[in-house]
Amino acid sequence: MEKYKFRAVDKHLYVNFLRRSEECLKSAKRALENNEIMSAPISAVHCCISALDALCVNHMRKRHAGFNHEDGVRFIYGINTVKKDELELIG
């Protein structure tokens, strides 16, 4: 049984996740400026999730597909091409 549930993704599609992350960040900033205290953190969380998806797709050609976000963060430790201390800054 696999440790984490994941979905295979073509490497070139990482840019779509990166673009989504940037859009979510813009939405979070805009919501914060408008004092929308409920939607700002939601957009910020989705920004982080999409950024991690971009990282995983670019380096591992797969992304986390489970429901547990903590597993998603641990999933990125499987990336061999990024130094562990760099990943610890994220998680």
C-alpha positions as CSV (number, residue, x, y, z in Angstrom):
1,M,0.0,0.0,0.0
2,E,1.4,3.4,-1.0
3,K,2.2,5.8,1.8
4,Y,0.6,8.8,0.1
5,K,-2.2,9.1,-2.4
6,F,-0.9,10.9,-5.5
7,R,-1.8,11.6,-9.1
8,A,0.6,11.4,-12.0
9,V,1.0,14.7,-13.9
10,D,3.0,15.6,-17.0
11,K,6.0,17.7,-16.0
12,H,5.2,20.6,-18.4
13,L,1.9,21.2,-16.6
14,Y,3.7,22.5,-13.4
15,V,3.2,26.0,-14.9
16,N,-0.6,25.7,-14.6
17,F,-0.2,25.1,-10.8
18,L,2.2,27.9,-10.5
19,R,-0.2,30.2,-12.4
20,R,-3.0,29.1,-10.1
21,S,-0.9,29.8,-7.1
22,E,-0.1,33.4,-8.3
23,E,-3.8,34.0,-8.9
24,C,-4.7,32.8,-5.5
25,L,-2.1,35.0,-3.9
26,K,-3.5,38.0,-5.8
27,S,-7.0,37.1,-4.6
28,A,-5.7,36.8,-1.0
29,K,-4.0,40.2,-1.1
30,R,-7.1,41.8,-2.7
31,A,-9.4,40.2,-0.1
32,L,-7.1,41.4,2.7
33,E,-7.1,45.0,1.4
34,N,-10.9,44.9,1.3
35,N,-11.1,43.6,4.9
36,E,-12.6,40.3,3.7
37,I,-11.3,38.3,6.6
38,M,-13.0,35.1,5.7
39,S,-11.9,34.7,2.0
40,A,-8.3,36.1,2.4
41,P,-7.0,33.0,4.4
42,I,-8.8,30.6,2.1
43,S,-7.1,32.1,-1.0
44,A,-3.8,32.1,0.9
45,V,-4.1,28.4,1.7
46,H,-5.0,27.6,-1.9
47,C,-2.0,29.6,-3.0
48,C,0.3,27.4,-0.9
49,I,-1.3,24.2,-2.0
50,S,-1.0,25.1,-5.7
51,A,2.6,26.2,-5.2
52,L,3.5,22.9,-3.6
53,D,1.7,21.1,-6.5
54,A,3.9,23.0,-8.9
55,L,7.0,22.0,-7.0
56,C,6.0,18.3,-6.9
57,V,4.9,18.2,-10.6
58,N,8.1,19.9,-11.7
59,H,10.4,17.6,-9.7
60,M,8.5,14.3,-9.3
61,R,5.9,14.4,-12.1
62,K,3.1,13.8,-9.6
63,R,1.2,15.7,-7.0
64,H,-0.5,14.8,-3.7
65,A,-4.1,13.8,-4.2
66,G,-5.2,13.0,-0.6
67,F,-7.4,14.9,1.7
68,N,-4.9,15.3,4.6
69,H,-2.9,18.5,4.0
70,E,-0.2,17.3,6.5
71,D,0.4,14.3,4.3
72,G,0.7,16.7,1.4
73,V,3.5,18.6,3.2
74,R,5.3,15.3,4.1
75,F,4.9,14.2,0.5
76,I,7.2,17.0,-0.7
77,Y,10.0,15.4,1.3
78,G,10.1,12.8,-1.4
79,I,11.7,15.4,-3.8
80,N,15.3,14.4,-4.2
81,T,16.4,17.4,-6.3
82,V,15.7,20.0,-3.6
83,K,17.7,20.1,-0.4
84,K,16.0,19.0,2.7
85,D,16.8,22.2,4.6
86,E,15.1,24.2,1.8
87,L,12.0,22.1,2.2
88,E,12.0,22.6,6.0
89,L,11.5,26.3,5.3
90,I,8.2,25.4,3.8
91,G,6.9,22.7,6.2
